[in-house]
């Protein structure tokens, strides 16, 4: 709760005004039954019409003031609740941006989406809908009970019977409903996961005619969410009938005992009417307060899930960073070991050692699962090496700030990512203030100019989410152009030309060599033709460096390289 209140600081003014309006509205509403008692016991009893009219006008004024205060209260609670929700959402999203890949691996993407949307909405609604009854009911209950004891202490003793019964019922409901709320949010995670997987892989689903299978998977998780939600809300809904049972039982008791007092002359009819009004207010206050407890219980479950995201400490930080800049881009791996989890039995990368001189072009090849992509992810510290060191320009990479390190390295990932927006907006991710000439040059090197004219609006063509309206090869070329715009010290191409023909790939590599001669280039590829002209070639096998050399040396001395070369040559001849 202490951490949650930190996000309310910005809306302290709205919070205080909302509380003032709530309490003032409550006071004016509590005055109305007292005025009504005076009308009956004094005005009606004596037939004093002016007194009745005066008190009636007083009641109307109190009611209008309560109405105005209620409207102000609704406005300020909405501002407060939605504002706090926005602050939490912003803080959670900002924290997620500091995560390394290791951090994001601990949470599934659908779960993070739920924690960023549904869970925050739950807290937001709890504040918006819970502030008024939460601050109103205690004041109303205490005031109404004091007045009730003032009117008739003997009759007010009925509260001592009703209050413990209500407390026991509320405790039982909250104790059982809280774990169900946690399960319900977890069920929402599962539903989001199935929806996301289906939408991302919709082409595969259609191609394999697996629509019915996906529908069945969704039906299972949807039914699980339905059943969990039904159990949660069915148990929570017991609050209302239980409260009403106690409330009506209390009213009947008061009417019975109070009626006998009126008949016996020890109590007036107006006092009994006023007493009943205050009793109803006390019981309604208890009912409202119990609903606030249920809202609070659910919001605590959501806040716990949000706190797990906010309290997650980034695995990679700049605690050892110095004021250094990357000047040349030389890279050295010194006995580097890596595994994704500390508890894992085996290393993904084992004893990796090699050196890349500034401006060199290095190819990395190996069979599927050799950990080629994992290796290059360690260079910009997307993952942290488990042991050993990686050096750039003679300094360990942890001595550079993450922002500078990653700004000096351009990566074209194996899975090409484009964002919703225009072609120009996607390219400007490489350099926000790039000129038209720089855009044209980058597009020319990456061979984007070959298809740019065919797009509807050139640079201003809108790309769908993930670039769905361009082909795989066009997407790869756009990503390469975006990387070129950075003018990086290190350029990493992670199998980023797999969808291109060899002629286009050769043209791009020739353009990179001419335009970025001083940039260190690392090319991961499954095709030997993509890396055969590199200054050195690194062969990875099962997470270990098998051999390092140039094309001719490896072809003569390395069995793995020769097997890959011969299989590709054979495949090429058969294709002809």
N, C-alpha and C positions, 0 to 999 in steps of 0.2 A: 504493500500500500504506500509505503514511503516513496518508492520509485515512481509509482503511478502519479502521486501528487506533484512530482517534479514537472510533469507535462501540463499541469493545470496552472502553473505560475503565470503564463502569458494571459490566461483568462480569469485571473484573480478578481478583477473588477466586475466582470459579468457574473461570476460566482457569488460574490458578496451581494450584489444588487438582487440576484435571484433569491437568495436566502432572505433578504430584507422583505421583498415582496411576498414571499411565501408566509413568513411569520405575521406580517401585517394583515394579509388576507385572512389568515386563520383567526386572528384576534377579532376582526370585524364580523366574521361568521359566528364566532362564539357569543358575541353581544346580542345577536338577533333573538335567540331563545329567551334571554332575560327580558328583552323588550316585549316579546310575545306574552310572557308570564304577567308582566305589568298590565298589558291590555286586558287580559282575562280577569285577573284578580282585582284590579282597580277600576279600569274603564268600564268593562262589561258589568262587573258587580255593582257599581254605583250608577251606571247609565250615563256616564260623563262622555258625551260624544266628542267635544273638543279635545279631551285627553286622548281618546282613542285615535282621532285624526292626527294629532301631534305625534303620537307614538308610531302610527302607521307610516307617516312621512319619514320618521327617523329610521324605521326598518328599511324603507326603500333606499334611503341615502346610504345606509350601511351595505345594502345589497349591491348598489351601483359601484361603490368604492371597492368592494370585494371583486366585482367583475373586472374593473380596470386593473386592479392589482394582479388578478389571475392572468389577464392578457400579457401584462409586463413580465410576469413570472414565466409564462410559456416561451416568450421571446428570449429572455436571458438564459433560460435552461437550454434552449435549442442552440444558442450561440456557444454556450459553455460546452455542451456535450459534443457537438460537431467539431468545435475547435480543438478540444482535447483529443478526439479521435484522429483529426488531421495531424496533430503534433506527434502522436504515437506512430502513426503510419509513416510520417516523414523520418522519424528517428529509426524505425525498424528498417526502412528501405536504405537509409544511409549506412546503417550498420552492415547490411548485406553487401554493400559495395566494397567494404573493407575485407570481406572474406577471401581467403585463398580457395583453390579448388578443394583442398582437404576439408575446409569448413563446410562448403556447400555439399560435399559428399555425405555429410552427417544428416542432412535434411533432404527429403525428397522434394523435387520442384513443386508438385501439387500441394504438399504440406506447407511449404513457404507461401504459396499463393493464398491458401486458406488462412494462415496466420496473419497475412497482410490485408486480408479483406474481411472474411466472415468473423474472425475472432475480434478484430477491432470494431466491427459493426456491432457486435454483441456488447462490448464495453460502452460504445457510444450510445446505444439505445438504453443501456442501464442507467447512464448518467442523465440522459434526456428525460426518460420516463420515471426514473427513481428519485430524482432530486425533490420534486414537489411532495410526494407522499412521505419521503424519507425525513424531510425537515418539518413537514406539516403535522404528521401524525403524533410525534412525541409531545409537541406543544399542545395540540388539541386534546390529546389523551390526558395529560397532566392537568391542564386547566379545567377540562370537563369533569374530571374526577374530584378536583378540589371543590368546584361549584356543587357537584352532586352531594358530597359530604356536608357541604354548607347547608344545602336545601333539606337533606334528611339523612343523617349519619346512619341510622338503623337500616334504612332501605339500601344505602350505598354499600352495605356489607356484602351484597351479592357479588361484587367485583372480586372479592377474595376467593370465591368459588370458581368464577369464570376464567380468571387470569391463568391459574395453574393448568387448567385443561387445555387452553389455547397454546400455552408454552410447550406442553408435552407433544401436542399434535404437530406443531411447527418443527420441533426438534426431530421428530421421527421422519417427517417429510424431507427435510434438508439433508439428514444423515444418509438417506437412501437415494436421493436424487442427484447428489453431487458427482458420484462416480459415473452415473449414467450420462451426465452432461459431457464428461471427458470422453467417454466412448462415442458419443454422438459426434463430437468434433473430429475424432479419428475416423469415423465413418464418412464424414464429409471429405476428408483427405483422400480416401479410397475412391469415392465417386469422381473427384477432380482428376485423380490419376488416370482412371479409365477413359474419361472424356478427353484428356490431353493426349494420351497415347493414340486414341482412335483418330483424332483430328490431325495429328502430326503424320500418322501412318495411313491416312485415308486411301492413298493410291495403292499401297500394298494390300489393304483390306479389299479394295475393289478388284485388284488384279488376281487375288487368290480366292475371290468369291467367299469371303469369310464374314460377310455382314451378319449372318444369323449367329455365328459364334460370338461376335462382338456384342450383339444385342443380348445374348444370354449372359455374358460376363457383366454387362452393365446392369442387367436385371438382378443379378445376385448382390452386387454392392448397393444397388438402389434399394432392394428389399431389406438389406441389412441396416441401411440408414433409416428407412421407414420404421422398421421394428424398434430400433433403438430410440428414435424420436418419439414413437408412440408410448413406449414405456416411460421415457423421461417426462413427457408432458402429461401423461395420464396420472402419474404419481404427483406431479406438481399441481395438477388441477384439483386434487383432493383438498387442497388448501381452502378453496372457496366454499364447497359444501360443508366442510368441517367447521369453518368459521361461522357460516350461516346457522348451522345447527346450534352452536353455543350461543350465538346472538339471539336467535328466536327463543331459545330456552330461557335466556336471561330476561328478555322482554316479558315473556309469560309470567315469570316469577315476580317481576316488578309490578305487573298489572294485578296479579293476585294479592300480593301483600300491600301494594299501594292502594288498591281499590278498597281493601278492608280498612286502611287508615283513613281514607276519605269518608267512608261510611261512618267510621267511629269518630270523625270530627278532628282527628289529630293532624290532618293534612288537607290543603285546599286543592281543588281541581286544577287550577292554573299551575300550582307548584308541581303537581304530578305530571302535567303535560310538559312543563319545562324540564322536569327531571328525566322524563322519557327521551326528550330531545338530546340531552346531554349524554344519556346512556347510549343512544344510537351513535353519537359522535365518538364516544370512547370505543365502542365495538368496531365502528368503521375504521377508526384509527388503527386499532389492532390488526384489522384485516389488511389495510394498506401497508402497514409495517411488515406483515408477514410476506406480502407480495414483493416488497423491497428486498427482503432477505433472500427470496428465491432469485430475483434479478441479480443480487449481489453474489449469490452462490455460483450462478452461471458465468458471470463476468470474471470471477476469481479463477475459474477453470480456464477461460480464454486468456486471462492475463498471465497465468502460469506458462501457457504455450508461447505467448509473445515474449515473455521474459527469457525463455530459453534461447530465442533468437537474438535478443538485445544483449544478453549476458554472455553469449558465446564469444570467447576471446579469439581473435584472429591468430592462426598458427604462425603466420609470417608477419613480422613487424619491422620497423626501422630503428629499433633500439640500439643497434650497432652501426648505424649509418654515419658517414662523415660527409664533409662538403667536397665531394669528388664529382668529376664529370667524365664521361666516356669520350675519349678523343679519337681512338683508332679502331677499336673493335676486335682486338685479338682475344681469343678464347682459349682457356686451358682447363681441362678436367683432371683433377688430381685424386685418384683412388676414390671415386664417387660410388656410394651405395645408396639404393633407394627402395623403399616399400611403402605402399599406400597406408597401411595401418601398422602401428608399433607392435601389435599383437600377432601380425602375420608371420608365418613360419619361414617363408622364403622371401628373398629380395627379388624385386622386379628387375632392377639393374644391379650388377655386381662388379665392383672393382673396375670402374670405367676411367681410363686415363688416355688422353690424347691432347694435342695442341693444334690450334688453328691460327695461323698468322693473319694479321690485318690485311684485308682486301682479298684473301683467298676465297676460292669457291670449293666447297666441300660437299661431296655426295654421301648420303647414308642409305644403305640398302640392307635388306635382310628379309627373311620370310615373315609371313603374317604372325603377329604376336611376339615379335622380337623386341618390342618396347622402344621402337624408333621414335614414336610421337612422345612417349613419356620422357625420353632423353632430352628432346628440345624444349619441353615444358619446364625443365629445371633451369634453363638459361635465364628467362625473365622472372624466375621465382614464382611461377604459377603453382608449382609444388616446391617444397623445400627438401633438399637432399638429406637423407637420413644420416649419412656420415660422409666424410671427405669434403673437398672444397672445389668450387668452380670459380675461376678467375677471369676477369675481363680487364685487359690492359694492365695485368699484373696485380690487380686488387681483387680480393674476394667480393663476390657479387653482393654480399650482405652489407658491404661498406658504401654501396650506392643506395639512395632512397628508391623505393619501389616506383614512384612516379617517374623519376629520371631514367631508371633502368629500363622500364617498359616503354618509355617514350623514345629511347634510343634503339629499341629493337622493334622491327615490324614482323608480324607473324601472319602468314596466310594459312589458316588451320585446315585440317583435313576435311572438316565439315564446314563448308562455306556459309557464312552468315551475312545476310543483308537485312536491313531494317525497313519498316514501312516508311514511305517517303519517296522523294524523287531520286533519280540517278545522281544528280548533283549533290544532294544532301548526304547520300551514302558515301560518295567519293570524298567529301569534305571532312569525313571522320579522320582521314589521313592528315589533313592540314586545313584548319578552319578558315584561314585567310588566304587560301590558294587563289592565284589569279587565273584568268581564263587560259592564258598561255601554259601555265603549269598543269592545268587540268587536261589540256589537249596533248601535252607532251606525255603525261602519265598514261593517257588512254592510247596514244600511239605506240608506246613501248609495250603495253599489255594487250595490244591488238583489239582494244575495245572499239576503236574507230572503224573496224571492219563491219560492225553491226549497229553502231550508234545511229547512223542515218536511217536505219530501217525501223527504229523505235518511233512511236507516235509523235513525241515531242522532244526528241533528242535528250539533252541533259535534264530536261524538266519532265520527263516521262515518270509517271507514278509507278512505283514498284509495289506489288502486293506484299503481304506479310511473308517475310522470309524470301522474297524475290521469286514468288511462284509464277510470275508472268515472263520470266526469262529462262532459257535453257541452262543445263548444268555447266556447259562450257562457257556460256556468256557470264554466268554467275562467278565462275572461277576467275575470268579475266577482269571483271569489275573488282573483285577482292584484291587481285594483284595490283591493279591500278591504284587502289586505295592505299596499299602498303607502299608503293613507289612514292606517292605524294609525301610521305613522312620524311623522305631522304634519310633513312636510318643508317646507323653505324653497323648494324647487323640485320640481315634480311633472312628470315626462315620461311622456306616454302615446304610445307608438310603435305606431300603428295597432292599439291594444288594444281597440277596440270594433267591429272588423270583423265579428264573428260575432253582434252584437247588432242588434235592430231599432231603427229610428230613435226610436221612443217611449221605449224603455228607455235608449238612449244620451242622449236629451235629459233624461231624469229624473236620470241619473247626473251630467251636466254641471251641472244646476241644483243638485243636492246639493253638488257640489264648490264651486260659487260661493258658496253660503251658509255651508258649514262651514269652508272654507279660503280666506277672502277675501284674506288677506295672502300666500298662497302663489303664487309665480310658476308658471304652468301652460303647458307646451309640449305641443301636441297635433299629432301627425303623423297624417294621414288621407288616404285616397283619395277620401272623400266630402266634397263642399263643404258639405253640410248639417251636417257635424260641426264645421266651423271658421268658418262664415259669420258668427257672432256674436262672433268673437274681436276683441280690441283691435287686433291687427294680424295680417296674413297674409303669410307669406314664401313666395314661389314659387321653387323650385329647378329648374334646368334644366341637365342634364349637369354637375352638380357646381358650378354657379355660381348666385349670386343673380340671378334674372331681374327680380323686382320685389318691392316691399314696400308694403302698404297695407291698407285695410279692404275689405270685400266690395264695396260699391257702387263705390268707386274702381277697383278691379281689374276689375270686370265691365265698366266703361265704357272702360278704357284698356289692358288687357292681353289680348293675343290668346290666350295659353296658358290663362289663367284662364277666359276666355270660352268657349273650345273645350271645356274640361273641364266647365264648368257646363252648356253646351247639350247635350253628349252625355249627361250624367246626367239632365237634364230630359227629353230625348227618350226615354231608356231608361225613365224613370219613367212617362211618359205611355203608352208602348207596353205597359208592364207592366199598366197599368190597362185 
